[in-house]
Amino acid sequence: MDIIRKAVLSFLLVSSLSCFAVETIDINVADEATLMSVKGIGEKRAAAIVAYRDKNGSFKSIDELIQVQGISESLVEKSRSSLKVSSSK
């Protein structure tokens, strides 16, 4: 019985830790739906990011998001760990 309890506790620990793993989203290839999975980015902000990218080309850094209408510096800072920038589109 002790082995079963340890196995169950181990499984629960691993399962709970996996929920903290966050996939980073590449802002140079993400579609609106994917961008909306980032906390603080809703439909309008996601559409603005895609429109900016379509007009200006690939983002060179995450900080460039501040140039997008509706995206604040504080939102960029809060979202930084969830985002990444690829070298090309």
Backbone as a printed PyTorch tensor [residue, N CA C, xyz], in Angstrom:
tensor([[[  0.8220,  -1.1920,   0.0000],
         [  0.0000,   0.0000,   0.0000],
         [  0.8680,   1.2590,   0.0000]],

        [[  2.0030,   1.2050,   0.6890],
         [  2.9030,   2.3550,   0.7500],
         [  3.4630,   2.6790,  -0.6340]],

        [[  3.7310,   1.6510,  -1.4320],
         [  4.2540,   1.8580,  -2.7800],
         [  3.2120,   2.5600,  -3.6500]],

        [[  1.9750,   2.1640,  -3.5200],
         [  0.8940,   2.7840,  -4.2930],
         [  0.7460,   4.2520,  -3.8990]],

        [[  0.7980,   4.5280,  -2.6310],
         [  0.6820,   5.9030,  -2.1460],
         [  1.8210,   6.7570,  -2.7010]],

        [[  3.0330,   6.2320,  -2.6820],
         [  4.1820,   6.9760,  -3.2170],
         [  4.0320,   7.2060,  -4.7200]],

        [[  3.5500,   6.1970,  -5.4080],
         [  3.3630,   6.3300,  -6.8540],
         [  2.3090,   7.3950,  -7.1690]],

        [[  1.2170,   7.3880,  -6.4270],
         [  0.1510,   8.3730,  -6.6430],
         [  0.6660,   9.7700,  -6.3190]],

        [[  1.3730,   9.9370,  -5.2200],
         [  1.9140,  11.2420,  -4.8480],
         [  2.9230,  11.7400,  -5.8850]],

        [[  3.7460,  10.8460,  -6.3900],
         [  4.7090,  11.2190,  -7.4250],
         [  3.9950,  11.6800,  -8.6940]],

        [[  2.9640,  10.9410,  -9.0770],
         [  2.1930,  11.3110, -10.2600],
         [  1.5530,  12.6870, -10.0750]],

        [[  0.9670,  12.9250,  -8.9190],
         [  0.3300,  14.2170,  -8.6600],
         [  1.3390,  15.3580,  -8.6780]],

        [[  2.5100,  15.1340,  -8.1480],
         [  3.5390,  16.1600,  -8.1450],
         [  3.9780,  16.4920,  -9.5660]],

        [[  4.2420,  15.4780, -10.3630],
         [  4.6600,  15.7070, -11.7520],
         [  3.5460,  16.3840, -12.5350]],

        [[  2.3110,  15.9740, -12.3250],
         [  1.1790,  16.5620, -13.0350],
         [  1.0060,  18.0290, -12.6790]],

        [[  1.1520,  18.3620, -11.4140],
         [  0.9770,  19.7480, -11.0000],
         [  2.0980,  20.6310, -11.5160]],

        [[  3.2990,  20.1200, -11.6290],
         [  4.4110,  20.9140, -12.1440],
         [  4.2720,  21.1610, -13.6350]],

        [[  3.6850,  20.2350, -14.3560],
         [  3.5530,  20.4020, -15.7990],
         [  2.6010,  21.5300, -16.1630]],

        [[  1.6950,  21.8930, -15.2880],
         [  0.7670,  22.9840, -15.5950],
         [  1.4760,  24.3330, -15.5600]],

        [[  2.6830,  24.3870, -14.9790],
         [  3.4390,  25.6290, -14.9400],
         [  4.3090,  25.8090, -16.1790]],

        [[  4.4500,  24.7810, -16.9680],
         [  5.2420,  24.8820, -18.1870],
         [  4.4520,  25.6890, -19.2120]],

        [[  5.0390,  26.7850, -19.6680],
         [  4.3600,  27.6700, -20.6000],
         [  5.0930,  27.6300, -21.9290]],

        [[  4.3440,  27.3770, -22.9560],
         [  4.9250,  27.3780, -24.2940],
         [  5.1020,  28.8270, -24.7230]],

        [[  6.2670,  29.1520, -25.2640],
         [  6.4650,  30.5080, -25.7570],
         [  5.8920,  30.6270, -27.1590]],

        [[  5.3310,  31.7720, -27.4340],
         [  4.6550,  32.0150, -28.7030],
         [  5.5220,  32.9370, -29.5460]],

        [[  5.7840,  32.5220, -30.7650],
         [  6.5810,  33.3140, -31.6920],
         [  5.6790,  34.3650, -32.3340]],

        [[  5.9270,  35.6240, -32.0180],
         [  5.0670,  36.6950, -32.5180],
         [  5.2400,  36.9400, -34.0170]],

        [[  6.2460,  36.3320, -34.6230],
         [  6.4260,  36.4870, -36.0690],
         [  5.6510,  35.4690, -36.8900]],

        [[  5.1160,  34.4530, -36.2510],
         [  4.3600,  33.4380, -37.0040],
         [  2.9840,  33.1430, -36.4060]],

        [[  2.7360,  33.6060, -35.1890],
         [  1.4730,  33.2800, -34.5140],
         [  0.2780,  33.9530, -35.1950]],

        [[ -0.8140,  33.2080, -35.2870],
         [ -2.0500,  33.7940, -35.7920],
         [ -2.7930,  34.4620, -34.6250]],

        [[ -3.9050,  35.1000, -34.9230],
         [ -4.6540,  35.8280, -33.8950],
         [ -5.0890,  34.9160, -32.7520]],

        [[ -5.5830,  33.7420, -33.0800],
         [ -6.0630,  32.8240, -32.0370],
         [ -4.9350,  32.4320, -31.0860]],

        [[ -3.7590,  32.1910, -31.6360],
         [ -2.6140,  31.8240, -30.8000],
         [ -2.1920,  32.9940, -29.9270]],

        [[ -2.1400,  34.1760, -30.4900],
         [ -1.7750,  35.3610, -29.7090],
         [ -2.7570,  35.6070, -28.5670]],

        [[ -4.0200,  35.2840, -28.7950],
         [ -5.0400,  35.4830, -27.7640],
         [ -4.8700,  34.5480, -26.5750]],

        [[ -4.0270,  33.5420, -26.6940],
         [ -3.7820,  32.6560, -25.5580],
         [ -2.8580,  33.2910, -24.5180]],

        [[ -2.2520,  34.4230, -24.8790],
         [ -1.3970,  35.1510, -23.9450],
         [ -2.2790,  36.0560, -23.0870]],

        [[ -2.0930,  35.9820, -21.7790],
         [ -2.8880,  36.8000, -20.8640],
         [ -2.7010,  38.2790, -21.1940]],

        [[ -3.8060,  38.9780, -21.3600],
         [ -3.7630,  40.4080, -21.6630],
         [ -3.9000,  40.7250, -23.1380]],

        [[ -3.8270,  39.7040, -23.9890],
         [ -3.9900,  39.9250, -25.4300],
         [ -5.3240,  39.3260, -25.8550]],

        [[ -6.2460,  40.2180, -26.1510],
         [ -7.5620,  39.7950, -26.6050],
         [ -7.6600,  39.8860, -28.1190]],

        [[ -8.8720,  39.8370, -28.5970],
         [ -9.1220,  39.8190, -30.0400],
         [ -8.5760,  41.0630, -30.7420]],

        [[ -8.8380,  42.2440, -30.1930],
         [ -8.3950,  43.4910, -30.8340],
         [ -6.8780,  43.6250, -30.8360]],

        [[ -6.2490,  43.3010, -29.7190],
         [ -4.7870,  43.4000, -29.6510],
         [ -4.1240,  42.3760, -30.5680]],

        [[ -4.6680,  41.1770, -30.6050],
         [ -4.1130,  40.1430, -31.4880],
         [ -4.2230,  40.5750, -32.9470]],

        [[ -5.3660,  41.1260, -33.3200],
         [ -5.5520,  41.6020, -34.6980],
         [ -4.5870,  42.7420, -35.0020]],

        [[ -4.3530,  43.6260, -34.0310],
         [ -3.4350,  44.7440, -34.2290],
         [ -1.9980,  44.2500, -34.4030]],

        [[ -1.6130,  43.2300, -33.6600],
         [ -0.2610,  42.6610, -33.7830],
         [ -0.0670,  42.0640, -35.1740]],

        [[ -1.0310,  41.2890, -35.6320],
         [ -0.9360,  40.6600, -36.9630],
         [ -0.9280,  41.7340, -38.0520]],

        [[ -1.7730,  42.7570, -37.9130],
         [ -1.8190,  43.8280, -38.9180],
         [ -0.4960,  44.5910, -38.9650]],

        [[  0.0770,  44.8660, -37.8150],
         [  1.3740,  45.5560, -37.7480],
         [  2.4540,  44.7140, -38.4270]],

        [[  2.4570,  43.4300, -38.1250],
         [  3.4450,  42.5190, -38.7110],
         [  3.2880,  42.4380, -40.2310]],

        [[  2.0350,  42.3740, -40.6950],
         [  1.7820,  42.3050, -42.1390],
         [  2.2630,  43.5790, -42.8420]],

        [[  2.0820,  44.7160, -42.1980],
         [  2.4550,  45.9930, -42.7930],
         [  3.9560,  46.2610, -42.7090]],

        [[  4.5840,  45.9060, -41.5790],
         [  5.9660,  46.2970, -41.3120],
         [  6.9840,  45.1680, -41.3980]],

        [[  6.5210,  43.9580, -41.6020],
         [  7.4320,  42.8240, -41.6450],
         [  7.6490,  42.2340, -40.2640]],

        [[  8.5460,  41.2830, -40.1880],
         [  8.7960,  40.5550, -38.9430],
         [  9.2700,  41.4840, -37.8350]],

        [[  8.8670,  41.1290, -36.6100],
         [  9.3540,  41.8400, -35.4360],
         [ 10.8280,  41.4890, -35.2460]],

        [[ 11.6080,  42.4760, -34.8630],
         [ 13.0220,  42.2400, -34.6040],
         [ 13.2780,  41.9490, -33.1270]],

        [[ 12.3490,  42.3770, -32.2790],
         [ 12.4540,  42.1130, -30.8460],
         [ 11.0600,  42.1650, -30.2290]],

        [[ 10.9350,  41.6070, -29.0650],
         [  9.6580,  41.6630, -28.3440],
         [  9.3120,  43.1060, -28.0080]],

        [[ 10.3340,  43.9130, -27.7240],
         [ 10.1090,  45.3190, -27.3800],
         [  9.4260,  46.0960, -28.4910]],

        [[  9.5570,  45.6480, -29.7220],
         [  8.9150,  46.3220, -30.8540],
         [  7.3870,  46.2700, -30.7580]],

        [[  6.8680,  45.3550, -29.9560],
         [  5.4130,  45.2790, -29.7670],
         [  4.8360,  46.5930, -29.2410]],

        [[  5.6540,  47.3830, -28.5590],
         [  5.1880,  48.6590, -28.0170],
         [  4.7250,  49.5880, -29.1380]],

        [[  5.2260,  49.3790, -30.3530],
         [  4.8370,  50.1940, -31.5050],
         [  3.4250,  49.8710, -31.9950]],

        [[  2.8780,  48.7410, -31.5480],
         [  1.5420,  48.3140, -31.9710],
         [  0.4990,  49.0610, -31.1430]],

        [[ -0.4770,  49.6410, -31.8360],
         [ -1.5350,  50.3740, -31.1490],
         [ -2.2650,  49.4520, -30.1720]],

        [[ -2.3870,  49.8950, -28.9240],
         [ -3.0810,  49.1240, -27.9040],
         [ -2.1740,  48.2500, -27.0590]],

        [[ -0.8890,  48.2070, -27.3890],
         [  0.0600,  47.3970, -26.6230],
         [  0.9300,  48.3430, -25.7930]],

        [[  0.8570,  48.2040, -24.4970],
         [  1.6240,  49.0630, -23.5980],
         [  2.9370,  48.4000, -23.1920]],

        [[  3.8300,  49.2170, -22.6760],
         [  5.1100,  48.6970, -22.1990],
         [  4.8870,  47.7100, -21.0530]],

        [[  3.9180,  47.9970, -20.1900],
         [  3.6710,  47.0820, -19.0640],
         [  3.1230,  45.7390, -19.5430]],

        [[  2.3010,  45.7420, -20.5850],
         [  1.8060,  44.4790, -21.1390],
         [  2.9660,  43.6750, -21.7330]],

        [[  3.8680,  44.3480, -22.4130],
         [  5.0240,  43.6580, -22.9880],
         [  5.8490,  43.0260, -21.8660]],

        [[  6.0860,  43.7670, -20.8050],
         [  6.8730,  43.2390, -19.6890],
         [  6.1840,  42.0430, -19.0330]],

        [[  4.8710,  42.1290, -18.8410],
         [  4.1180,  41.0310, -18.2240],
         [  4.0860,  39.7900, -19.1120]],

        [[  4.1330,  39.9950, -20.4160],
         [  4.0020,  38.8940, -21.3670],
         [  5.3370,  38.3680, -21.8760]],

        [[  6.4110,  39.0460, -21.5480],
         [  7.7320,  38.7350, -22.1200],
         [  8.1040,  37.2550, -22.0210]],

        [[  7.8400,  36.6200, -20.8840],
         [  8.2420,  35.2200, -20.7050],
         [  7.4160,  34.2520, -21.5600]],

        [[  6.2900,  34.7280, -22.0930],
         [  5.4310,  33.8760, -22.9230],
         [  5.6790,  34.0720, -24.4180]],

        [[  6.5370,  35.0370, -24.7560],
         [  6.7350,  35.4070, -26.1600],
         [  8.1740,  35.1830, -26.5980]],

        [[  8.3290,  34.9890, -27.8950],
         [  9.6490,  34.9270, -28.4950],
         [  9.5660,  35.4880, -29.9040]],

        [[ 10.7380,  35.7700, -30.4830],
         [ 10.8190,  36.3150, -31.8340],
         [ 11.7520,  35.4320, -32.6380]],

        [[ 11.2480,  34.9060, -33.7420],
         [ 12.1100,  34.1260, -34.6390],
         [ 12.8950,  35.0840, -35.5130]],

        [[ 13.9310,  34.5810, -36.1240],
         [ 14.7760,  35.4370, -36.9470],
         [ 14.1300,  35.7920, -38.2760]],

        [[ 13.1610,  34.9970, -38.7120],
         [ 12.4740,  35.3100, -39.9650],
         [ 11.0360,  34.8280, -39.9090]],

        [[ 10.2160,  35.3750, -40.7750],
         [  8.7920,  35.0470, -40.8000],
         [  8.5040,  33.7970, -41.5170]]])
